[in-house]
Amino acid sequence: MYDLPYHKEHDEERIKTFIAKYPFAFLSGCDAANKPVATQVPVFIEERSGKRILSGHIMKNTDHHKAFLHNDSVLAVFTGHHTYVSGTWYSNPHTPSTWNYMSVHVRGVIRFLDHDALIEVLRKTSLHFENNNPQSTTVFDNLPKEFIQKVINAIVAFEIEVTDIDNVFKLSQDRDADSYQHIIKKLKQNGENGQVIAEEMERRTTEVFPEK
């Protein structure tokens, strides 16, 4: 991980909010042959008895499922909006360009759950992404029983007990105040990615450049 102190977020609530905002994580590990494997799945983070837990579900008998059964150490990567930042926007334009982005890396130990836990995970997932609308036809409890019976044996729920959380919120914090404001101005003229990063930088202005 790109590991510089001024690109770190230290507020745990902000990190938790970020994971909740971008829940579609890259979940990766290594198989018995030490080959890297990965998948992308929506996961949720919560605290139980002082422990941080990620939960979700995957399809059985895939390369990643087999790998996680063999090696229970996993990495979940949450990524948000990101954007190119031109060196021409700096006070000193003779500077290499870069990329601004936000990313959270969660390491932990995965374990697979039983049938009843799978039902609860599916119920929670479908309800969450249907904006907690229990009347939606796609929430788990409203799906046809025939469909549920057809697919339920092909998937498995998991929990990851978190052992470490690291992050990079690389938002031009190492630039001078004039460059910082000019980058914000330029990014606001770009598409969604640039505009989201600009808004995040703008919110952090007084933190990066506190009044003296």
N, C-alpha and C positions, 0 to 999 in steps of 0.2 A: 504494500500500500504506500502511496505517496504520503510521506510522513514528515510534515513540517509543522511546528507548533502554532504558527499563525494561521494555518488552514484547518484548525481543529474546532469543532463545536463541543463546548463543555457543559452545556445545559441539557440534562437528561430528558427533560420534558420536550424540548425541541427535537431531540433524536427520536423519542417515542412518537411524536407527532409526525415526523418525517416518514417513519416506517408505516404508520397508519395511512398516510397519504399516498405512498407508493408501495402497496403490499405485494405486487407481483415480483417476487424475488427470484434471482438465479440461485438455485440450490445445487451445490457441487461437492464432490468427494472423490475418492479413488477406489478402484476395484481391486480384486485379488491379484491382478497382474500389475498393479500400481499405475493403471491407466486412468487418467482423469475423466470423470463423467459429470454431466450437469443436466438440469431440467429447469423449467420456469413454472412456478406455482404461486398462487395467492396464499399468504400466510398471515397469521394474527399473532400479536405479541401481548402477553399479559403477565401479571405477577401473581404467584401463588406461594404462600408460606415463605416469603422472602426470596423466592427464586423467579427468574425471568424465563418464560416459556414461549416458544413459537409453536404454532399448531397449523396443520393443513392436511392434505391428502394427495396421494399420487397413484398412478396405475401400477398394478402388480407385475412382476416378472419382466420389467424393463431393465435396461443396463444399469440405470441409477438405483432402482429398487434393490437389485442384486448386490450392487456395490455397497449400499448403505447397510445391508444385512451383514456383509463381510467386515466393513469398516464403519463404525458408528460416528466417526469424527467428520463433521460437515461444516460447510461455510455457506451462509446465506448472504447474498449481496443485493442491497436495495439501492436503486439508482433513480435519480430525479431528472429534471431538465438540465440541459448542458448546452454550451455554446462556444464558438470560436471567438477569441478576443485578439484583435489585430494590434501588433506592436506600434502601428502608426497612430494609435489612439493615446499613447503615453506622452507625457511631457517631453521625454526624450524618445523620439520616434525610431532611433537607431537601436532598437531593442527587439529581441525575438518575440514572435507572437506566442500565444498560449491558448489554453482551453479552460473555461470556468465550468465547474460542475459540483454536484453534491452526491455523496455516496456514503452508505453505511454498511460495514462488514460485520456480520454476526457469526461467531464461531460457537459450536456447541456439540452436544452428544445427542444423537437421534435414537428414538425407540418407536417401534410400531405398536399400534393399539388394537383392541379387540373390536368385535362387530358393533357393540353398543356405543362405543366411543366414536366409531366411524359415523354412525347415524347422527350423533350430536355435532360432529364437525361439519357434516354436509348440511345439516339444518342451520347451523350458525353461519356458514359461508354463504349459502343461498339467500338467507334472510338479510344478511349484511349488504350484499351487493344489489338487492332489490329495495334498498333504502328502508329496511325494517318494515316492509309492507307485507303483512301476513296473508293478504288477499291475492298477492301475485301468483299467477299460474305456474311460475317457475321455482317458487320456494319448495324446499324438499317435501314438506307435508302435503303439498298440493299436486305433486307429480303422480302420474298413473302408477299404480302398484305393479303392473306388469313390467313397466320400464325399470322401476327400482330393482325388482327381482332379477332382471336381465343383466344389470350393470354392477350391482352391489358387490358381487364376488370378484370383480375385476379390479377393485381399488382397495386401498388401505390407508387408514389415518395414521398420522405420526405426531409426535411431540419432540421438540428439540429443547433440551435444557441448556440455556445459554451459559457459556463459560467466559466469553469475552465479547465486547462490542467496541469497534473502532470506527472512525469516520474521517472523511475528507470533505470539508465545505470550502472548496477553493473558489474564492470570490474576490480576487484582487486585493486582499487585505495587505499585501506587501507593497502596494503602490503608494505613491504620494497622493495627497488629497485632490489636487487638480486632475491627475490622471484618473483617479477613482470616479470623480464626477463626470469626466468626459466619457469614460467607458460606459457608465450608466446611460448617458445621453445617446450614445451610439447604439447600445443594445436595445433601447426602447424603439428604435427605428427598424429593428429586425422582426422576425416572426415570433411565434409563441415562445420558443425556447429562450431567445434573447430577452424578450419582455419579462418572462418569469424570473430569470436570473437578475435582470436589472431591478425588479421590484424587491427581490431578496437583498440585494446589495444596498438598496435605498433604505430598507428597514434597519440595516446594520450600521448605517453611517456613523451614528453617535458612539457606537461601540468601537468601531475601527479608529475613529478620530475624535476621542473625547475632548470636551472643552478643557482648556488649560487654565 
